[in-house]
Amino acid sequence: MEVSADLVKMEEQQQSPRRRQKGGLMTMPFIIANEGLEKLASYGLLSNMILYLMEEYHIGVIEGTNILFFWSAATNFSPLFGAFISDSYLGRFLTIGLGSIFSLLGMVLLWMTTVIPQTRPPYCNQLKGESCKSPTGSQYATLLFSFVLMSIGAGGIRPCSLAFGANQVDQRDNPNNKQVLEKFFSWYYAAISISVIIALTVIVYIQDNAGWKVGFGVPAILMFLSALSFFIASPFYIKQKATMSLFTNFARVIVVCIKNIKVALPSDESNLRYHRMSDSTLSEPTRKLRFLNKACIIRNHEGITPEGEASNAWSLCTVDQVEELKSLIRVMPLWSSSIMMSVNISQATFQFLQAQSMNRHLTPRFQIPAGSFSVFILIGIVMWIFLYDRIIIPVASKIRGKPFSVGVKVRMGVGLFCSFLAMVVAAIVEHYRKRKALESGYYNNPIGVVHMSAMLLVPQYLLMGVAEALNVIASNEFFYSELPKSMSSMAVALSGLGLAVGSLLASLILSTVEKVTKRGGKDSWISNNINQSHYESYYWLLAIMSLVNVLYFILCSWAYGPCADQGFSKVLFDREGFFKLNDKGEDLKEELHIKGSGVKNGEEKSKEDEV
């Protein structure tokens, strides 16, 4: 037996260096290139898509906008399913790999619609009032199927890429582990931001000047390189197996709670107790949402194994599982307040049509592509982060003589108010643009360019960028601090989920406005002819809804009560999430969850635990 044990030990020692060779910083370029190129390709396709639908498929502005709303919703919903499949069945490597393949197939199929004439209707210009033939059922299906494939692909890549990359470089026994993680996250978000900027400028410029074949072919090639860069490093990845999904735990709590609906909650004199794991810091559930506590009541001790686990996971849950679901339910009202801002962000189609009808020249020979104006949202985000981090906070701290920070809920609310202001500015600018167009005799000419600089659209884009920087970053900080550490992925997913619901709500608002405003033979507020429409009234409606939403947020904030505010001096931001560092460049997530859970659960933690 001793000889056998020695052989096993020697074998483990021989294999351990091989294991350590996997992962590390050498895998970082391949993982970053995978999502960076996917973002570059997908955002490059989205910006000009409404023009492609109108020109090549003869789809009206309302129908085309609704298609883009549903595509955006599917793209933002799919990461939730991707995260579930990754955690429960496939693991992150296979999920990202399959996502890359699906995205590539979708982009190739979309590119084929530009190459094969039979995949789209005969050419004609509906913007000039020509009677155009609508796409056939098969042509429509081909177009939509390409969107579906790309949404499925995004659902595989986006929820897993960041975590998969962190797995490669996260070595807890390495004394420089935090510096390595910081380097990875810094390069990751820098690459993503650069990719989006290139997509909104270079790719859009190619589409405007080289046509759809080249303009859609370039994203397909980039997506091929994205998939290739990921698979080529396959032998070097650390590939963790799938574990139990958080969604499954939520389902268990609900099912067991329903099973125990007739069971009375334990009292001080009752013999009933709550089920908890031996390493859990929670001895019993909180009194908030007490009806869920029935899911962790121990009714039959025979249902617990000697190791302290439930023999049937669908008959008894732990206190931690119950509290995870409670924490999610509690943050949902405040989360829902960000949906209206997502609706406002989704109005890129109308802003694109506005920009097309305005003077976009910076020089006599160069004009900004209409689809590139969305880049000013990113500029607004960067400007605000710089001002807040490098000017506002240091100056306020110096004046007060102590560290100063603005609470997360305050920033969330101010962000929603900036979103309201953006819609007000959009309505005013459109009012003057339309008046100029009518004065120029463009009532029946929607492609006529008015003598009005498109740079007047920039303020509304910048305001929307500031709104995102304030609300999205603060919302993510809020979710990270209020949700348990085990729900870190859920904290990131909530932001994308808000964009998805916002796209669906935007589609509902648009369809309702179109139906209501054209009753009685009246002209609809929304039509293909921007000069005959009433986009300014549509913007005023969104502004009023945004103002009501601000009041709704204030009510939800008051009802929620105090939260675990944390100060951050450095934030690396991305539209899908962010990574936070303190002044020393150290990861604050773990510290945040410890302190946050202490506030939520009412548990007293020792100073050693807090550290």
Secondary structure, DSSP 8 states (H G I E B T S, - for coil): -HHHHHHHHHHHHHHHHHHHHSSSGGGHHHHHHHHHHHHHHHHHHHTTHHHHHHHHS---HHHHHHHHHHHHHHHHHHHHHHHHHIIIII-HHHHHHHHHHHHHHHHHHHHHHHH-GGGS-----GGGT-------HHHHHHHHHHHHHHHHHHHHHTTTHHHHHHHHH--TT-TTHHHHHHHHHHHHHHHHHHHHHHIIIIIHHHHHHH-HHHHHHHHHHHHHHHHHHHHTTGGG---------HHHHHHHHHHHHHHTTTS----TT-S-EE---TT-S-SS--STTGGGGGGGEE--GGGB-TTS-BSSTTT---HHHHHHHHHHHHHHHHHHTTHHHHHHHTTHHHHHHHHHTSB-BSSSS-B--GGGTTHHHHHHHHHHHHHIIIIIHHHHHHHHTS-----HHHHHHHHHHHHHHHHHHHHHHHHHHHHHHHHTT-TT-TT---SSBGGGGHHHHHHHHHHHHHHHHHHHHHHHHHS-GGGHHHHHHHHHHHHHHHHHHHHHHHHHHHHHHTGGG---SS-S-TTTS-HHHHHHHHHHHHHHHHHHHHHHHHHH--------SEEEEETTEEEEE-TT--B-HHHHHHHHHHHHH-----HHHH-
